[in-house]
Amino acid sequence: MPLAASLAPVAAHADPAWRSRVFWTLASLALLWPLLVLSEFKPWVLLDPGSLKYSLRFLADFFPPKIEADFLFLVARETWRTVAMATAGMALALLLAVPLTLLSVRVLSVSALSGRMAPLPALLRQAIRALLVVLRSVPELIWALVFVRVVGLGPTAGVLAIALTYSGMLGKVYSEILDSGEPHASTTLLRNGAGRLQTLLYGLLPQNAAELTSYTVYRWECAIRSSAVLGFVGAGGLGQQIDTSMKLFNGAEVSTLLLVFMGLVWLADVISAGLRKALG
């Protein structure tokens, strides 16, 4: 059999875009390598004999987890404080995000019904969007450091930090969800004299409720994780207890705290799935 005939089936099944795939793969690696060098990414340091010795000793202390009654009572109290911090922060974030969303959503603008939005509403909308950018640009950890100095150590600083950062996130995503939905119902309501709040309740929320609820619960889950991180700067909750246990190199306590924290995230995921199913 001729060589050309034997290679014909292989050529017929070859990927026609293999050259571009190889090119972009090599280009990505060429761009990634300087970034890794700039960030001083050196994972082989973990395999250094000195580092490995202390890391393995610390990880060995994770088993078995600490389950003494007095410690479990402390964990339960800090878990409740963490959930309370995240929930209160989300509640305040919603109180800020909902009015800002109403002011920034284009589909709720009466002046935009005739085409181009009037200058004053357009300027107000851009100002609100700029405020949302500022709120979500500052990490909640920075807000927590500020509020710890203002109100002192404790969950209050964490609640305020979550409220400010998450109000910017919620307002941005809420406005994008509402603006990207089908505008026919809301436009009809506005043209017939309905107010902005009525249009939101009867025109936009029914078709976007599942997506809005899913994102809100997801953000609540993120707030729980954030509350644990905020504990490292003195905002209380599980994070502060994890920080204390790690400083004492008590791996058994850290193990118990991490297991409880993973359970909280799993519970938030179950609640999110249940709400999506109920609204879908």
N, C-alpha and C positions, 0 to 999 in steps of 0.2 A: 504494500500500500504506500503511495507517495506520502511524503512528509506533510505537504500542504493539505492533503485530504484528511490526515489524522488530526491536524490542528484546527480544522474548520469548526467542529462542534465546540471546542474550547473557546474560540474567538466569538462564536455566536452567543455564548452564555457569559462573556466577559462584561464586567460593569463598565458602561460607557463613560461614567463620571469618575473613574478611579483616579485619573490624573488630577482633577480638581480636588478630590478628597485628600489625596496625598499632599498636595500643595498647601491646603488650608490647615491640615494637621501639622505640617512642619512649620508653617507660619505661626500657628498658635503656640507651639513649643518655643519658637524663637522669641515670641513676646512674653511668654510666661517665665522663661529662665531669668531675665533681668529683674522681673518683679520678685521672684523668689530670693534672688541675691540681695535686692534692696531691703526686703523684709527680714533678712538674716534667718531664713528658714533652714534650720539645721536639725532635722529629726534624728540624725545619728548620735546626737548628744545624749539621747535617752538610753543608748546602749553603752554609754561610758560606764566602766566598772563601778566607780564611786556612786554615780547617780542611780545605776541599776540596783545596787545593794540597798540603798535607803528606800527606793521606790517599792521594791519587792517586800521589804520589811513592813512598810506602811500598808501596802495592799493586803498582806497576810493578816494584818490586824482587823481587816474588814469582816472576817469570818471567825466565829459566828457573830451576827449582829447583837447589839446589846438590847436585852428585853426585860431588864429589871423594872419592877412596877413603878418605882419613883421616876425613873427616866422616861418610861412610856407616858406617864402622866404629864411630864414636862413637854414631851413631843406633841401630845394631844393639844395642850394649851397653845403651843407655838404654831401648830398646824391651823387651829381655829383662828389665831391672830393673822396668819398669812392669808387665809381665805377672806377674812374680814377686811384686811388691808386692800387686797385685790378687788373685792366687790365694791367697797366704798369708793375706791379710786375710779372704778369703771362707772359707778353711778354719777359721781361728780363730772367725769369726762362726758357722759351722755348729756348732762344738763348744759354743758358748754357746747357740745358738738351739734346738738339738734337745732338750736337757734342759728348757729353759724352755717349749718347746712341749708336751712331755709333761705338765708340771705345770699348764699353763693350758688344755688342751683339755678341754672338758666331756664329750665323748663317751667319753673314757677314764676317767671318774670312776666308781668302783664304787658309791659312795654315791648317785650320781644315778640308778642303775637303778630304785630304788623310787619315783622322782619327784623330789622336791626334794633338792638336794645338802645334805649335812650342813654345819653351821656352820663347822667347822674347815677342811675342804677348800675350802669356798666362800671363806673368808677368805684362804687360801693362794693360790687361783686369782686373786683380785682383787689380791693383793700382787704376784704374778708379772706380771700384766697392767700394773700400775702401773710396775713396773721396765722392762718393754718400752717403755712410753710415754717414760720418762726416757731410755732408751738411744737411741731413734730421734728424740727431740726435739732433741738436741744435734747440730748438723751436724758431719760428719766434718772440715770445715775448722777448727772450733773445737777439736775433739779433737786435731787435728794441731798446732795452735799450742801447746796444752798440752804434748803429748808432745815437741815439738821442744825445749822448755825443760827437760824432764825427762831425755830420752835423747840430746839433741843432734840435729844435722842428719843427714839420711839416711833411707833407706827404713823403718827400724824405726818411726819416728813415724807414717808413712803406714799401715803394716800395722796398728798398734794402733788408729789412728783409724777405719779401715775396719771392723775387727773389732767395735768397740763399736757404731757406728752401724748397721751392717748386721745385727748380731745382733738388735737391736730390730725392724728391718724384717722380717727373715726369720721371727722368732718370731711376730710379729703375723699375717703373711699365712699362714704354715703352720697356725697354730691356726684361722684362719678357713676355710681350705680343708678341713681335716679335720673341723671342726664342721659344715660345710655339706654334706658328703657323705652318702651313704646309711648310716644307723647300724645297719641290721639285722645285718650280719655282725659288727661290733664288739660290739654288745649281746649277741649269741648267744655269742660267745667269752667275754666277761666273766661271763655267767651260768653258764657251764659251767666256771669256775675258771681261765681263762687269765689270765696276768699282763698288765700294761699294755704291756710291750714286745712280748710275743707278739701281743697284739691289734693293736698298731700295725703290726707286720711282716706279719701274715697277714689282717688285717681291713680296715685303712684304706689302707695303702700300695698294694696292688694296684689299687684303683679310683681313687686320686688320684696315682699315680706320674707320669703324663704332665704334669699341671698343676704338681705340685711341682717336677719337673725343669725344665720350661719357665721357671718363675719364678726358680729358682735360677740358671740360665744367664743369664737376663735381668739378674739382680742382679750376676752376674759381669761382664757387659758394662758395667753402670753403675759397678762398682768400677774397671774400667779407665779410664773417663772420670774418675771421682773421683781416681784416682791421678795423672792429669795435672794436675788442679786443685791437688792437694795439693803438687805439685812447686813451685808458686809460693810456698809458705811454707817451702821448704827440705827437703821430704820426698824429693827425688831423682826420678829417672825422666825421662820425656819432658817433663813439665810444667816442671821446673826448667831443662831445656835450652831450651824454648820461651821461658821468662821471660828467660833470658840473651840469647838471640838477639833478642828484641823490644827489650830495653833497649839493645842495640847497633844497633838499626834495621837488622838484617840480614834483609831480607825473603826472600832466597833460602833461607836456612837455615830460616826459619819455614815456608816453603812445603813444603820436604822433610819437616819434622817433622809438619806437618798431614796430608800425604798418607799418611805411615806410620800416623798415629793413625787416620785414616779406614779404612785397611786393617785395623787391629786390630778396630775396631767391626764391620766387614763380616765378618771371620773369626768373631767371636763370634756374629753372627746366623746364619751358615751352620751353626755347631756346634749352636746352639739348634734350628734347623729339622731338622737330622739326628736329634737326640735325640728330638724330638717325633714324627717319622715312625717311628723305631724303636720307641718306646713306644706309639704309637697303633695 
